[in-house]
Amino acid sequence: MNLSHPDLLVAHDSWSDLSMIRPMPDIDFARLHQYRMTRLKDELKKAGAAMCLLISPVSLRYAVDYRCYGLFQSHIPTSYAFVPVDGPVCLYNAYDTNSNADENRKGHALSFFDGGFHLGDSANAIADDVVNYLHEIGTDNRRVAIEYVNPSITQAMEKKGLEVIDGVRISEHAKVIKSADEVECIRWAIAVAELGISKLKQALQPGVTEVQLWGLLNYANLANDGDWHDGRMLASGSRINPWLQEASMRKIESGDLVGFDTDMIGPFGYFADISRTLHCGPGKPSSRQKEIYRIAHAEIQHNMNLIRPGLQFSEFQLQSYRTDEIYHENSYPCILHAVGMCDEYPRINPVFRGTNPYDGEFQAGMVLCIESYVGAKGERDGVKLEEQILVTETGYELLTSFPFEDNLLD
């Protein structure tokens, strides 16, 4: 059989469709949508706002399950939604009208790509639409929340007598606590990511490139109707330290450490955020490679075991694992962050970088990622590890299951 032909490569792919290997979870999507909309409206009520103007592709997915041209929307915003406390949810300038919005309407330009030097006119038109919409839904509340937008839109709204507040505070706080359906979506996304990881590990050998390995993760995600990866975080050999170098054409060599971070917006728009570091044979791991791997593993286990509902973020930071100073400069930007449809609030920095910009407490229903990167400045090797967990009423549940490397832990 000649599998070099691309049609045959796809037709004879017997591994990438996860639903052929294990059943998909039972998710009530109507209930899922209602939960997310209730969360948004509750946050609007707390803020005393009549409505929110949503623009982020992640927020549009969360609010009305709109997923069309997500990456395009992230840098050339075209579509936007009006989400009120009471009234119809309206989606503007939708390429695909198949969403959970109550109405689809024609809107105005948000980006220079669409509006050019007439963005000010578009801003005034959007502000008029907001004023008319508030009248339409029968409210005299003039406080509105808007996500990241051009300053001209804020200015135009204020000229119309509207009080503008930060919409990102509405959307971020709404997403913090996950419903049972959301957790099932996350479990499925993680299972898809771990399927890709298993193929990556199987393909790891001297001579393959970093981007070839990364392509297996991307393929597994797309083959299961996932969306994209926020980065291409895979590095090997001398490129693994410092971290945050994206996949390249470098060929893997025997003895290399190969680290990756999935950063995957997967099926149903939910995030799988898993990091592992592998060793490429046939050479054996060095004693130094094992040493830093054990440190990263110890940091993950220690910090994960601190998690419980009611624990303050500041307490977690103070009780977190302390690595030696030689690892501080190249350490990961945070030791913990939340996830849902992407990286989310809260984020907690290592204690040596100072106090967090906010405090709060862990609550049941949060989904968190515990992070570690260990690599001393000037050394060749580094280790990236990360686990994804659910905060429960009594502690936490580990959601990720891909094993750590026995040959690096012995």
HELIX and SHEET records of a PDB file:
HELIX    1   1 PRO A    6  ALA A   11  1                                   6    
HELIX    2   2 LEU A   18  MET A   20  5                                   3    
HELIX    3   3 PHE A   29  ALA A   47  1                                  19    
HELIX    4   4 PRO A   57  VAL A   64  1                                   8    
HELIX    5   5 GLY A   70  HIS A   75  1                                   6    
HELIX    6   6 PHE A  112  GLY A  115  1                                   4    
HELIX    7   7 GLY A  116  HIS A  118  5                                   3    
HELIX    8   8 LEU A  119  GLU A  136  1                                  18    
HELIX    9   9 PRO A  151  LYS A  159  1                                   9    
HELIX   10  10 GLY A  167  ALA A  174  1                                   8    
HELIX   11  11 ALA A  180  ALA A  203  1                                  24    
HELIX   12  12 GLU A  210  ALA A  223  1                                  14    
HELIX   13  13 GLY A  237  ILE A  240  5                                   4    
HELIX   14  14 PRO A  267  GLY A  269  5                                   3    
HELIX   15  15 SER A  287  MET A  304  1                                  18    
HELIX   16  16 PHE A  313  GLN A  319  1                                   7    
HELIX   17  17 GLU A  325  TYR A  327  5                                   3    
HELIX   18  18 VAL A  351  ARG A  353  5                                   3    
HELIX   19  19 ASP A  406  LEU A  409  1                                   4    
SHEET    1   A 6 GLU A 103  ARG A 105  0                                        
SHEET    2   A 6 CYS A  90  TYR A  92  1                                        
SHEET    3   A 6 TYR A  80  PRO A  84 -1                                        
SHEET    4   A 6 MET A  51  LEU A  54 -1                                        
SHEET    5   A 6 ARG A 143  ILE A 146  1                                        
SHEET    6   A 6 GLU A 163  ASP A 166  1                                        
SHEET    1   B 3 TRP A 228  HIS A 229  0                                        
SHEET    2   B 3 MET A 264  ILE A 265 -1                                        
SHEET    3   B 3 PHE A 271  ALA A 272 -1                                        
SHEET    1   C 3 MET A 233  SER A 236  0                                        
SHEET    2   C 3 LEU A 257  ASP A 261 -1                                        
SHEET    3   C 3 SER A 275  HIS A 279 -1                                        
SHEET    1   D 5 ASP A 343  ILE A 348  0                                        
SHEET    2   D 5 LEU A 336  VAL A 339 -1                                        
SHEET    3   D 5 VAL A 367  VAL A 374 -1                                        
SHEET    4   D 5 VAL A 383  VAL A 391 -1                                        
SHEET    5   D 5 TYR A 396  LEU A 398 -1                                        
END                                                                             
